[in-house]
Amino acid sequence: MIAQLAMATGFALILIGFYGALTNRNILRMIVAFSVANTGVHLVLVAVGYMNGRTAPILDSAVSATEAVTRIIDPVPQALVLTAIVIGMGVTALMLAFAYKLYEKKRSLDIGKFTELRW
């Protein structure tokens, strides 16, 4: 139940983010929309890795190796999401730096003002 709710919320965030990125003409709003979509992807990845009734992947003396297979969840999706968060923050920072330079050049954040490379 929790995994389905998290997955539905994640897909909703992805759709909201893509809609915002495709319908806005302001570069900053597009960057925020991409960040919302990125958060949705993270939520879907965490929901995919969730297994009901299992515990955190921490081995100690109370859990034997044979019990661990049936009692803990796979830590790989969590590690992938942590890596994706760091990469997403770097990409967002790069997009914001590009937006700042574009604003310095044209004094506008409207995507329609940047027509030099049109066919």
SVG drawing of the C-alpha trace seen along z (x, -y; Angstrom):
<svg xmlns="http://www.w3.org/2000/svg" viewBox="-2 -43 30 62">
<polyline fill="none" stroke="black" stroke-width="0.4" points="0.0,0.0 2.7,-2.5 4.8,-1.6 1.9,-2.0 1.1,-5.4 4.7,-6.5 5.0,-5.3 1.7,-7.1 3.0,-10.3 6.3,-9.9 4.7,-9.5 2.4,-12.5 5.4,-14.6 7.1,-13.5 4.1,-14.5 3.7,-17.8 7.4,-18.6 7.3,-17.8 4.1,-19.8 5.7,-22.8 8.9,-22.5 7.0,-22.3 4.5,-25.1 6.5,-27.8 8.6,-30.3 10.5,-31.5 13.9,-29.7 13.8,-29.7 10.3,-28.1 11.6,-25.5 14.5,-24.7 12.1,-24.3 9.9,-22.1 12.8,-19.9 13.7,-19.7 10.1,-18.6 10.4,-15.9 13.7,-14.8 12.2,-14.4 9.5,-12.3 12.0,-10.0 13.7,-9.6 10.4,-8.8 9.7,-6.1 13.1,-4.6 12.7,-4.3 9.2,-2.8 10.5,-0.2 13.1,0.9 10.6,1.1 9.7,4.5 6.9,4.9 7.9,6.4 11.6,6.1 14.1,4.1 17.1,1.8 20.2,3.5 22.2,3.5 23.9,6.7 24.9,7.2 25.4,10.2 21.6,10.7 21.0,11.5 22.8,14.4 23.8,14.4 21.1,16.9 18.4,14.9 19.6,11.7 18.5,12.8 14.8,12.9 14.8,10.1 16.6,7.1 15.9,5.1 18.2,4.5 20.3,1.4 21.2,0.8 18.1,-1.3 18.7,-3.5 22.4,-4.0 21.2,-4.8 18.8,-7.4 21.5,-9.0 23.8,-9.2 20.9,-10.6 20.2,-13.3 23.8,-14.5 23.9,-14.4 20.6,-16.2 21.8,-19.0 24.9,-19.5 22.8,-19.6 20.4,-22.1 23.3,-24.3 24.7,-24.2 21.3,-25.2 21.0,-28.0 24.5,-29.2 23.5,-29.2 20.3,-31.0 22.3,-33.7 24.7,-34.1 21.7,-34.3 20.1,-37.0 23.4,-39.0 23.5,-38.8 19.9,-39.6 18.4,-41.0 15.5,-38.6 14.6,-35.1 12.0,-34.6 13.0,-31.8 11.5,-33.6 14.1,-36.4 16.9,-34.0 16.4,-33.7 20.0,-33.9 20.2,-30.2 16.8,-29.8 16.7,-28.2"/>
</svg>
